Amino acid sequence: MPESTPLRLVDSHGRVATDLRISLTDRCNLRCTYCMPAEGLPWLPKDEVLSDEELVRLAGIGVEHLGILTMRLTGGEPLLRPGLEGLVEKLARLRTPAGHKPGLALTTNGIGLARRVDALADAGLDRINISLDTLDQQTFQTLTRRDRLADVLEGIDAAVASGLSPVKINSVLMRGVNDHEAPDLVAWAGKVGVQLRFIEQMPLDAQHGWRRSDMVTADEIHALLAERFELVEDPADRAARGAAPAELFRVGSTPQRVGIIAAVTKPFCGACDRVRLTSDGQLRTCLFAREESDLRGPLRDGMADRDIAERWVIAVQGKLPGHGINDPSFLQPDRPMSAIGG
């Protein structure tokens, strides 16, 4: 392909990838029951994980050559990445061909965030998502196998104070464990000033123990909330949704919005604009992909940026039309969420 030919990440179904999810580490300091076993997992050897320079170079290829407009840093737990503030600063210096800074977001469990969020914002972070499934200390300890709820709530308060707006809270409801807390979480979110988003539990646990019958569906979540709140669909929210995963509802006559992400029962694959880079340099075109394309090897072998970009384009062209969870032939990916990046 001639050097002058512009490249885009277009798949065979006409979808254009503009959002890059970058996993910084497969390590985590929680042991959430829907993600990994109590004893944890074998972590990637350090030499297999992309260095800061390698990660920034690959992100730069995406931004400067392939039309990436937004980046989200994930894990594992990205706050465990050494020197995260410096890495954020380097990524924030990237510019699109039109000279624009791509949006830069972070998804975290919030542990340790309180003392670092201001530095991350100063380094160039634009937005933040924090995972929180319960407001009850004992339930938190049951779900995460760690007694760290106070640390997470402190991190959320600090994120709100930092001006990273909107601060989004991701909650997964587990049947018979925390599903009764859904209305309380909405009430709390309104008081704190964060945007709450409920996410259907997805088959990405390392134990491969996910069962559809155990999942609290989007319709069930809506029904739970409607017992206490009036949920109003706003045409403006619907029109502005685009490729965003959450269906938003206004809470009564207030400005508060609550989101419901029906990743399993009402998949939004047709509007997907995401591509994923694992911490060990593997390109994934879908969260549930069973195949990956190696970018780390060519990068370390000295391949030129343009050639890596073309390799990236070819990988995205083969993206499947959907994750296929509803298909009887669906197979859960070998990697768990912590190793893929959320």
N, C-alpha and C positions, 0 to 999 in steps of 0.2 A: 504494500500500500504506500503511495507517494507520501513523503513527509508533509506536504502541504494539505493533504486531505484531512479535514476535521474529523475527529473521532467522537462518537457518542456511545453510551452504554444502552443499546436498544436490543431487546430480545425479540424472538421470532413472533411474539404476540403483540408487538407494537408498544410495549411498556418501556419507558425510559427511566433508568436508574439515576437519581440525582442525590440520594441520601446514602452516606457511607457509615455503617456501624463498625466501630473499631474496638475489638476486645484487647485490653491492655494486659490482662493476666487471667489465668484460669483459677487462681487461688482465691479463697474466700475465708472470712473470719466468722461466718455463721454456718450452720448445718441445717438449712431449711428442709423440712421433711419432703417437700415436693420437688426438691432439687438434687439432694445428695444424701448418702447414708451418714449415720452418726459418726462413723470413724473417718469420714472424709474420703478423698480420692487421691490416687497417685498424681502429683503435680508434674507439669512439664519440666524437663531439665532446663536450666538457665540458658544453655547454649542453643536451645531450640526456639527460644522466645525472641521475637524481634527486638533489636536494640532501639533506642530513641531515634538514632539517625536513620535506621532502616524504616522504621514506622513513619517518620516524617517524610522520607523520600517517597514511599508508596502513597501516602496521603496526598503529597504534592502532585504525583502523577495523576491521581484522581481529580484533583481540583484544577490543575493547570491544563490537562490534556483531555479529560473525559467528561466534563460537565458536572462534576460533583459540586453541589451547592450547600449541603449541610453535612455535618459530621457529628456522630454521637459516640462518646467514649464509654465503654461498658467493661464487664468482666464475666466471670468472677467478680471480685470487688476491686474496682479501679483505684480506690484510695490506697490499696496495698502496693501499687506500682511505685517503686522508688523514684523520687524526683518528679512527681506528677506535675507540680506547678511549672517547672521548667519545660516539660513536654507540652503542656497546654500553651505556654507562651510561644513555643516554636510553631505549633499548629495554627495559632491565631495570626501568625505572620503570613500564612499562605494567602494567595490572591488568585481569583479567577482571571481568565484572559481579559475580562472587562474591568479588572481592577478591584473587584469586590471581595470583602472578607467573607468566607463561608460561615454559616451559622455553626456554633460549637456548643454542644450540650454534653451533659454527664449523667449517667444513671448509677446510683449508689445505694447502699443499704443505710447510709447515714452515720455509721460508727466512725467517730473521729472527725466528722465533717465540721463540727462547731468551731474547732480551732484552725481550720484550713480554708473555709469557704471564702473569706475575704481575700486571701492570697490568690485563690483560684479565679475569683472575679477580676481581680487586678491583672491577672495574667492573660485574660481575654475570654474566659468562659462566659457564655451568654445565657444559658438555661440549665436547669437541673431537675432531675426526676429522682425521687427518694422512695424506696420500697417500705411499706408499712401495712401489715395485714391485720393488726389488732391494737387496741388501746389498753388491753388487760395484761398485766405483767406476767401472770401465770400462763396465759394462753400464748403470749410471745415466747416464753421460755419453752413451752411445749412444741411450738411450730419451728423455732429456730435452734433449739437445744442450747441456747445461750441466754443469760440474764442481762440483756443490754437495751431494754426498752427505753430507759431514761436517757441513754446516750443518743439513741435515734431521735427522740423527741427534742433533745437539745440541739441536734444537728438541723432539724426542720426549722426550729425557731431562728437559728442563726442564718439559715438560707433565706428565710423571709426578710430578716433584718438587712441582709446583704444587698437587697435590691435585684436579685436574680429572679425576674418575674416573667411568667407565672411559675411558681414552684409547684410541680406536679407530684402527686402522691400515687404510687401504683399499689393496688391492693388485690390480693388473690383470696377468694373466699373458699374455704374448705367445708364440705358438708359435715354438719354435726360438730364442728370445731370452732369456727368463727363466723359462720354465715349469719348468725343472729345479731352480729355487731354492725351489719351494713348501715342501718339508719344512724346509729351512734357515730360511725365514722363520718357520715355526711354532715351531721350536726357539728362535730368537732372541726371538720375542714372549713365550714363556714365561719366559725369563730376565729380560727387561726389565720385564715386568708390564703388557703392553698386550694389547688384544683385537684379533686379526688377522681381517680379513674380505677374502676373495677375491671379486672382482666380475668377472663375464663382461664382456668388451670389448663395448661397445655402438656402434651406428652413429651416432656423433655427431661424427666428425672433420670438420674443415673441408674436407679434400681429397676427401671422399666416397669413400675408398678401402677402407672396411670390407668384408670378405668373411666370410661365416659360416664357410667352410671354414678360415679362419685363426684363428678364435676358439677358445680353450681353454674347453671347456664345463664346467659344474658337475660333471657325472659324471666327466669326466677329472680335474678338480681333486681330487675325492674319492678317485679311484683313486691319484693321485700321493701323496696324504697317507697313504693306508692302507698303502702299502708300508713306511712307517716308524713310523706311529702307529696305535694303536687309537682309532677315532673312535666315540664312544658317543652315541646319541640320548637325550637326557634328556626324559622326558615333561613335566617342569615347564617346561623351555625351550620346548617345543612349545606348551604351553597358554598360556604368557605371550607368545607371539610377536605376536599381534594383527596389526597392519598393518606390523610391522617387516619389512624386506626380507630380512634374513639368516636362513638356516636354521643354527642353532647345533649344534655337536657338542662334547662334552666330550672332552678329550685324555687317554685312558687313565683312570687313577684320580685324576688331578690335578684341581684346580679350574679349570684353564685351559679356555677356550672358544675355538673357532675358528669363524668364520662363512663361509658360502658364499652368495653372492647370484646366483641364476640368473635374472637380469633378462631374458635372451633365451630360454633353453630351457624355463624353468619360470616364466613371468611370474606376478606376484602382483597383477595389475591389479584383481582382484575385491575385494581388501581395501585398495586404495589410499585414503589419507586426505590426499593432498598437493595443494597448489596452489602455483604459482610466480609470483614477481614478478621481472621482469628489471630490470637496473640502469637501463634507460631507461623504466621504468614500464609495461611491458606484462604483462598477466596471462596466464599459460599454465596450462591445466588438466592438462597432461601433459608430461613431458620430451620426448616425440616429437610433440607437437601441431604441426600445420602452420598453425594459426590462433591469433591472439592478440587480446586485448581491451585497448584503450588505457585506462589509468587516469590517465596523466600529463596528457593533454590536458584532461579534465574537471577534474582537480585544479587545474591552472594557470588554468583559465577561471573558477575560483571556485565550482565545484559543492559543495553541502553534503555533509557526511559521510554522511547517511542516503541521499542519492541515489547517491553513489559505492558505498555498501554494496549498494544494490539492483542497480546495474549489475554488481557483482561476483557477486551471487547468480544473475543471469540467465546470466552467462558460464559458471558452474560447472554450471548445469543442462544445458548442452549437451555435457558431457564424454563422450567416447566410451567404450565398454566396455573397450577395451584398446588397447595401442600398435600391434598388428597387424604386428609384425615378421615373423611366420610367414605372413602373407598375401602372395600373389604381387603384390598391388597396392600393397604398402607402399612409401612414399616417405620417404626420410630428410628430416628438417626442414632448412630452409634455414640456420637458425642453427646454429653448432657449439656444443659443450658450453660453451666459454669464454664465449660470449655469452648462453647460456640460464641458466647457473648449475646446479651439480651437486646 
